[in-house]
Structure formats: C-alpha cells, structure tokens
Amino acid sequence: MDRRHRQACTVIAALALAFSAGAVRSEPPRVAVQPHFAPSTGLAVGVPADVPDGKWYDPSIGLVRDDPLQVDARGLADHAHISVAQARAWLNGQLALEALAERAERLYPELVALRWVDGHPVAQFAGAAPPGAIQLLEQAGAKVRAEQVQYSRASAGALLGRLRDLLTSMGVGDFAVAFGPGGRRLIASINSVGTPAGAQLTAASIAARLPGQFDAMRLDVQVGAGQVARSSSVYGGTDGGNTSDAYWCTTAFTVTSGAANGIASDGHCGTMPRVRDWVTSEKHSMSLVRSHIGGWGDFEWLTTTGIEVDDFYADEAGSRRDVTGVTMRIDQVNVFSWFGRTSRNDWTGSVAYPWVSTSGPGNLACFGASHVIGGDSGGPVYVGGSAVGLVWGWVLIDGARRDCLSRADYIDDALDVSILR
C-alpha cells in the first residue's frame, strides 16, 4: 500500500471519531417493492423500472431499500480497516461539512479549501478567517481550525492553468499538474519522452518563466521517462460500444438538455453507436450529441433509443440507485465510490489531489491509489445517491498512479446538460 494511501486511511479512522456519534445510523429498513412498479422489457417482475427517490434496489433480496449511504459505509470500512459505525460517522460528517462549506463559500469568498491535520478539519482562507465562517463549519459537529494561504479558490485554478499553458508551450506532450496535499506545493509531473531536446525541465527554469504569484508556492518538478496521464478506454466488455457488440467504455449518469434526454460518458470514448444494459441484456442505439476534452474535464453525452431514468448501477451485483443530487465540492480526504464495468468492481477511495490538470483534460480530482483499468472510463463516481463525477483514468503524481475523475458539477459548463435526478 502506498505511503500516502496508508496515511489517508489513518486520517479517515481518526476523523470518524471526530464527528459526533449521534450521526451514526443503524441498519436501514427493507422496503418491499410496491405493486405499481410495472416491469419494463427485460426486467423481472417486481423490479422497479425507476428506483423511488432517494432509495436503491437490492437485487440480492429483490427489494427496494432506504439509505444507500450505509452500503458505502461498508465499502469504506473495508478500505480504511475501521468499523462500519466509524465509517458511517465519517460519511455523515463529510456530507454535513461539505454542505456547510458550500454555504460558507457563498457567504465568505475567502474560503479556499478544506484539509485535515492530526484528525481535525482545517479550513484554508485567502486572508484572515472570518469568525462566522468557522462557526458555520463547526455546525457539522467537529472542531475546525483555520489557516491562511496566499491564493483564492479562483486563483488556484488560474495557477494550474498558467503552469499547464507553460508546459504546453515548451512542447511537453504528456504531463499532469496538481496542488499537493495541504495546498502549499505545486506539482508538475512530466514525461520526458517526446519532449523537445534542450527543454529545461528543472524547477528553477520553469519557475523563472512563471508570474510572481507562484513565489509563495514550492514548485516540485517530477520528471520521468514513462506515461504520466492516461485515460482508460482501451479494452472491451463494457456498456458503451458499437453494433458488433464490442464495448469499450462504461456509462455514468443520465442527463438532459431540456429538449432531450441522454446518457453521459467520457469524451475520449468517442462515438459509441450502441449501449447495452448488462443486467437486462437490453440494447439501444446511441447518437453522439457533443463532447468536451479540455478545461472543464472529459465528457460526452449521447441520446439513446431507450427511455432514460435517473438511476445508475453502482456495482457488479446490479444494485441500482436513484440519483438524488450532484456533489458541488471536492476536498482532500473526501471519500467516494466508483464503478467500472471492466474491473467489475465498485471501489472506495479518498481524494488526495482535489485540483489536477493534465496535458489533456483539466479540472480533475484524483484519489490516493489506483484501481482503474481500460474500459472503466466514464463510469459513475458517487456517494450515497449523489453524482460526484465520471471515472477518467490515472495520473502519475508523487511517484505513484492515482485514479482520477471528471467532476459532475462541471458537466453543464462542458456540455450544456444537467444530470437527471
């Protein structure tokens, strides 16, 4: 296990205890499927065509159940080697804190990010911390510390953009740039293969060509002769593909433009004429409407000949969840789950690098470990019923591969569509 990944697990275990025990909920009750759910073609009798709001369908018992977050807690417990009760306390605290941070960011633009030190949440501010912001964040049930950084949330993205543009202008074709954990180190991970001869890839030479606002950051240039950023649409056996039943990507969430509904996946998946529901064996034709690989992330959306509903498969067992919302903030040590059809797994991980940009898409967030394989691209990243993002691939940062996602809250900027819920 990577050192940073071990540290993240330790922090999660400590944080689970930092939030109030009252946030822990018991085993969710089972709710029988109501008769008014008419089975669609390919669905067994009693299986809902559309999972009710806020619930999930458990195929192991054939029932609709409450509280999908409890399922995520079991996955987190296995990942972090803690009890399910501790894992649930952490997830409850995470969601409460991020919801308050979203409110605090609107009221106090000085709020930049959240991180964790010695098991306690730390709020970073561009300037002095407004007392009202700390009081608001502490409503989540944990003591919040404050620290000052030399950049705002908006300028942080601009800093990554300037570094990204500089490396591109130098002819570097494969790289990733990111804020390191804690936000005080700016990382440039560079593949030297294919870089023009004579390019100066030292921290000093790169820093000398950057504007003055980089002076407060420590630039960490990591150069190697191997691939740095890779999307994962390579192998077959997944949901999105062609009419010859060759499938190479996983679909994520259903979307709407207002005029039409469709389904979203990664932009690098390209034109996929067919989608297959691997649970029901139903197949539908698809037509690519728009794709985006750039500053907002890596997205595409396609219309289908089926009827799109606001559900997604969350694991290889065929568990299906209702989409309840879209996660609007991603901070360090946030815990999310994701599902890819080629790896045939639903993985749980903690975010180590919330702000990452590459020689391809920007505005990624990356976990501390790597499980993604070819064909997982486009799969759903989620917490409970909230859409967090789409599986992208991996980057090489700090000497190890890190799984990355495109953020669901940017899909409207990238494609002018919203996630169905």
C-alpha positions in Angstrom: 0.0 0.0 0.0 1.4 3.4 -1.0 2.5 5.6 2.0 0.1 8.4 1.2 -2.7 5.9 0.8 -1.9 4.4 4.3 -1.9 7.9 5.8 -5.3 8.7 4.3 -6.7 5.5 5.8 -5.3 6.5 9.2 -6.8 10.0 8.9 -10.2 8.7 7.9 -10.2 6.4 11.0 -9.3 9.4 13.2 -11.9 11.6 11.6 -14.6 9.1 12.1 -14.2 9.6 15.8 -14.0 13.4 15.4 -17.6 13.6 14.3 -20.4 13.1 16.8 -21.5 9.6 17.5 -25.1 10.8 17.1 -24.6 10.9 13.4 -24.3 7.1 13.1 -27.4 5.4 11.8 -28.5 1.9 12.2 -29.0 -0.8 9.5 -31.6 0.6 7.0 -35.0 -0.9 6.9 -36.0 -3.0 4.0 -39.0 -1.8 1.9 -41.0 -4.1 -0.2 -41.4 -3.2 -3.9 -44.9 -1.7 -4.3 -47.2 -3.2 -7.0 -47.4 -0.1 -9.1 -43.9 -0.6 -10.4 -44.7 -2.1 -13.8 -41.8 -4.2 -15.2 -40.2 -3.0 -18.5 -39.0 -5.2 -21.2 -36.0 -7.2 -19.9 -36.8 -6.6 -16.2 -38.1 -9.4 -13.9 -41.5 -8.9 -12.4 -41.2 -6.8 -9.3 -38.1 -4.9 -10.3 -38.8 -1.2 -10.5 -38.3 0.5 -13.8 -37.4 3.6 -11.9 -36.0 3.4 -8.3 -38.0 5.7 -6.0 -36.4 9.0 -4.9 -33.5 8.6 -2.5 -33.6 4.7 -2.5 -31.8 1.8 -4.1 -32.7 -1.5 -5.5 -31.0 -4.5 -3.8 -31.1 -7.4 -6.4 -29.8 -9.9 -3.8 -33.2 -9.8 -2.0 -35.4 -8.3 -4.7 -36.4 -5.3 -2.6 -36.1 -1.5 -2.7 -34.2 -0.3 0.3 -33.5 3.0 2.1 -30.2 4.6 2.8 -27.6 3.8 0.1 -25.0 5.6 2.2 -25.0 2.6 4.5 -23.7 0.5 1.6 -20.9 3.0 1.0 -20.0 2.8 4.7 -19.4 -0.9 4.4 -17.1 -0.3 1.5 -15.2 2.4 3.4 -14.9 0.2 6.5 -13.1 -2.4 4.3 -11.0 0.2 2.7 -9.9 2.0 5.8 -9.9 -1.0 8.2 -12.4 0.6 10.6 -15.8 -0.4 11.8 -19.0 0.2 9.8 -20.2 2.5 12.5 -17.0 4.6 12.3 -17.2 4.6 8.5 -20.8 5.8 8.7 -19.9 8.5 11.2 -17.2 9.7 8.8 -19.5 9.8 5.7 -22.2 11.6 7.7 -19.7 14.1 8.9 -18.2 14.5 5.4 -21.5 15.3 3.8 -22.6 17.7 6.6 -19.2 19.5 6.4 -19.2 19.8 2.6 -22.8 21.1 2.6 -21.8 23.7 5.2 -18.7 24.6 3.2 -20.8 25.1 0.1 -22.9 27.6 2.1 -19.8 29.2 3.7 -18.2 29.7 0.3 -21.1 31.7 -0.9 -21.1 33.9 2.2 -17.4 34.1 2.6 -15.5 34.0 -0.7 -12.2 33.9 1.3 -12.8 30.2 1.9 -10.4 28.2 -0.4 -10.5 24.6 0.7 -10.7 22.1 3.5 -8.0 19.7 4.5 -7.2 17.6 7.6 -4.3 17.7 10.1 -4.0 15.3 13.0 -7.5 14.1 12.6 -9.1 17.6 12.6 -10.6 19.5 9.7 -8.7 22.7 8.7 -10.3 25.4 6.7 -8.0 27.4 4.4 -8.7 31.0 3.7 -7.2 33.7 1.4 -6.5 36.1 4.2 -7.9 36.2 7.8 -10.5 33.6 8.7 -14.0 35.3 9.2 -15.3 34.1 12.6 -18.7 33.5 11.1 -17.2 31.0 8.6 -15.6 28.9 11.3 -18.8 28.9 13.4 -20.8 27.8 10.3 -18.4 24.9 9.5 -18.4 23.7 13.1 -22.1 23.0 12.9 -21.0 19.7 11.3 -20.0 18.6 14.8 -16.2 18.8 14.7 -13.8 21.5 15.8 -12.5 23.3 12.8 -9.1 25.0 12.7 -8.2 27.9 10.3 -5.1 28.6 8.3 -4.1 31.3 5.8 -3.0 30.6 2.2 -1.7 33.0 -0.5 -4.3 32.3 -3.1 -8.1 32.3 -3.6 -10.2 29.4 -4.8 -10.4 31.2 -8.2 -6.7 32.0 -8.5 -5.8 28.4 -7.6 -7.4 27.2 -10.8 -5.7 30.0 -12.7 -2.3 29.0 -11.2 -2.7 25.4 -12.6 -3.8 26.9 -15.9 -0.7 29.1 -16.2 1.6 26.1 -15.4 -0.4 23.9 -17.8 -0.1 26.5 -20.6 3.6 27.0 -20.0 4.4 23.2 -20.2 2.3 23.0 -23.4 4.2 26.0 -24.9 7.5 24.2 -24.1 6.4 21.2 -26.2 5.7 18.8 -23.3 3.1 16.4 -24.6 2.4 14.3 -21.5 2.1 15.9 -18.1 0.0 16.4 -15.0 0.0 19.4 -12.7 -1.6 19.4 -9.3 -1.7 21.0 -5.9 -0.1 18.7 -3.4 -1.9 17.6 -0.2 -2.1 20.7 2.0 -2.1 23.1 -0.9 1.4 24.5 -0.4 3.2 22.5 -3.1 2.6 22.8 -6.8 3.5 19.6 -8.6 4.5 19.2 -12.3 4.8 15.5 -13.2 6.4 15.3 -16.7 7.1 12.5 -19.2 10.4 13.4 -20.8 9.8 11.0 -23.7 8.9 13.1 -26.8 9.8 16.4 -25.1 11.9 18.6 -27.4 15.7 18.3 -26.9 17.1 21.1 -24.8 13.9 21.8 -22.9 14.7 23.0 -19.4 12.7 20.8 -17.1 14.1 21.9 -13.8 12.1 23.6 -11.1 14.3 26.7 -11.3 14.0 27.1 -15.1 10.2 26.5 -15.0 9.6 28.8 -12.0 11.6 31.6 -13.7 9.0 31.7 -16.5 6.0 31.9 -14.2 4.4 35.0 -12.8 5.1 36.4 -9.4 2.1 34.8 -7.6 3.9 31.5 -7.8 6.5 32.8 -5.4 4.5 31.6 -2.3 4.4 28.1 -3.7 7.0 25.4 -3.7 7.3 24.1 -7.3 8.0 20.3 -7.3 9.0 19.1 -10.8 8.9 15.3 -11.2 10.5 14.1 -14.5 10.4 10.5 -15.7 10.6 8.5 -18.9 7.1 7.0 -18.7 3.5 7.8 -19.3 2.1 10.4 -16.9 -1.6 10.8 -17.8 -3.7 8.1 -19.3 -7.4 7.8 -20.0 -8.7 4.2 -19.8 -10.8 3.4 -22.9 -8.8 0.5 -24.2 -10.5 -2.9 -23.7 -13.9 -4.3 -24.4 -16.6 -5.8 -22.3 -18.3 -2.6 -21.1 -21.5 -0.8 -21.6 -20.8 1.7 -24.4 -19.6 0.4 -27.8 -20.6 -0.5 -31.4 -23.1 -2.5 -33.2 -20.8 -5.5 -33.4 -21.1 -5.9 -29.6 -17.6 -4.6 -28.9 -17.9 -2.5 -25.8 -15.1 -0.2 -24.6 -16.4 2.3 -22.0 -18.7 2.5 -19.0 -21.6 4.9 -19.0 -22.2 7.1 -16.0 -25.4 9.1 -15.4 -28.4 10.0 -17.4 -28.6 13.7 -18.5 -31.0 16.2 -20.0 -30.5 19.2 -22.2 -34.1 20.3 -21.5 -35.1 19.4 -25.0 -33.8 15.8 -25.0 -32.5 13.2 -22.5 -29.5 11.0 -22.9 -26.6 9.4 -21.2 -23.1 10.7 -20.2 -19.7 9.1 -20.5 -16.1 10.3 -21.2 -15.3 12.4 -24.2 -12.3 10.2 -25.1 -14.7 7.2 -25.5 -15.7 8.7 -28.8 -18.7 7.7 -31.0 -20.4 4.7 -29.4 -23.4 3.6 -31.6 -24.8 1.2 -29.0 -25.3 0.9 -25.3 -26.0 -2.5 -23.6 -27.7 -2.9 -20.2 -25.7 -5.8 -18.9 -28.3 -6.6 -16.2 -31.4 -6.9 -18.5 -29.4 -7.6 -21.8 -31.4 -4.8 -23.5 -29.5 -2.9 -26.2 -30.2 0.6 -27.6 -28.8 2.7 -30.4 -26.9 5.8 -29.4 -26.1 9.1 -31.2 -23.3 11.4 -30.1 -24.5 14.9 -29.5 -21.5 16.7 -28.0 -18.1 16.0 -26.4 -15.6 18.1 -24.5 -12.0 17.3 -23.6 -10.5 20.4 -22.1 -10.6 22.9 -19.3 -13.9 21.5 -17.7 -12.8 17.9 -17.8 -13.6 14.9 -20.1 -17.2 14.4 -21.1 -19.7 13.5 -23.8 -23.4 12.9 -24.0 -25.4 10.7 -26.3 -29.1 10.3 -27.0 -30.5 6.7 -26.9 -33.5 4.9 -28.3 -34.4 3.9 -24.8 -36.1 5.7 -22.0 -33.6 7.4 -19.7 -34.4 7.4 -16.0 -32.5 8.9 -13.1 -30.9 5.7 -11.9 -27.4 4.2 -12.1 -25.8 0.8 -11.5 -23.4 1.0 -8.5 -21.8 -2.4 -8.5 -21.4 -5.7 -10.4 -24.3 -7.2 -8.5 -26.6 -4.9 -10.4 -27.6 -2.7 -7.4 -29.3 0.3 -8.9 -29.5 3.7 -7.1 -31.7 6.8 -7.6 -29.7 10.0 -8.3 -30.5 12.4 -5.5 -28.2 15.3 -6.5 -24.8 16.4 -7.6 -21.8 16.9 -5.3 -20.6 20.5 -5.7 -17.4 20.4 -3.7 -14.4 18.0 -3.6 -11.8 18.4 -0.9 -8.9 16.5 0.4 -9.7 13.2 2.1 -13.3 13.2 0.8 -14.4 9.6 0.4 -16.2 8.5 -2.7 -17.0 5.2 -4.5 -16.9 4.4 -8.2 -17.9 1.6 -10.5 -16.2 0.4 -13.7 -17.5 -2.5 -15.9 -14.1 -3.8 -17.0 -12.6 -4.0 -13.5 -16.1 -5.3 -12.4 -15.7 -3.6 -9.1 -17.1 -0.9 -7.0 -14.1 0.7 -5.4 -13.9 3.1 -2.4 -11.2 5.7 -2.2 -10.2 9.0 -0.6 -9.3 12.1 -2.5 -5.6 13.1 -2.2 -5.3 15.7 -5.0 -8.5 17.8 -5.4 -7.1 20.1 -8.1 -5.4 18.4 -11.1 -4.9 19.4 -14.7 -3.2 17.4 -17.4 -1.9 17.7 -21.0 -5.5 16.5 -21.9 -8.4 17.5 -19.7 -8.3 19.9 -16.8 -10.3 20.2 -13.6 -9.8 16.6 -12.5 -9.7 15.3 -8.9 -7.6 12.3 -8.1 -7.6 9.6 -5.4 -4.6 8.4 -3.4 -4.4 4.9 -5.0 -5.1 3.3 -8.4 -7.5 0.6 -9.5 -8.8 1.9 -12.9 -8.2 -0.3 -15.9 -9.1 0.1 -19.6 -12.8 0.2 -20.1 -13.7 1.7 -16.7 -13.7 5.1 -18.4 -17.0 7.1 -18.0 -18.2 5.0 -15.0 -20.1 6.7 -12.2 -18.4 8.2 -9.1 -20.8 8.7 -6.3 -21.5 9.0 -2.6 -24.9 7.7 -1.5 -27.2 8.8 -4.3 -25.2 11.9 -5.2 -23.4 12.1 -8.5 -19.7 13.1 -7.9 -18.1 12.5 -11.3 -17.1 10.2 -14.1 -14.1 7.8 -14.0 -11.4 9.2 -16.2 -8.2 7.2 -15.9 -5.0 7.8 -13.9 -2.1 10.2 -13.5 1.4 9.7 -12.1 2.0 12.1 -9.2 4.5 11.8 -6.3 5.8 8.5 -7.8 2.5 6.5 -8.0 -0.5 6.2 -10.1 -3.6 8.0 -8.9 -7.2 7.3 -10.2 -8.9 10.5 -11.4 -12.4 11.7 -12.1 -14.0 14.5 -14.1 -16.3 16.5 -11.8 -20.0 16.1 -12.3 -20.7 19.7 -11.3 -18.8 20.8 -14.4 -20.8 18.8 -17.0 -23.3 21.6 -17.6 -20.4 24.0 -18.4 -18.8 21.4 -20.7 -21.8 20.1 -22.5 -24.8 22.4 -21.6 -26.6 19.4 -20.0 -27.6 18.6 -16.4 -27.7 15.2 -14.6 -31.2 13.8 -14.3 -32.4 13.5 -10.7 
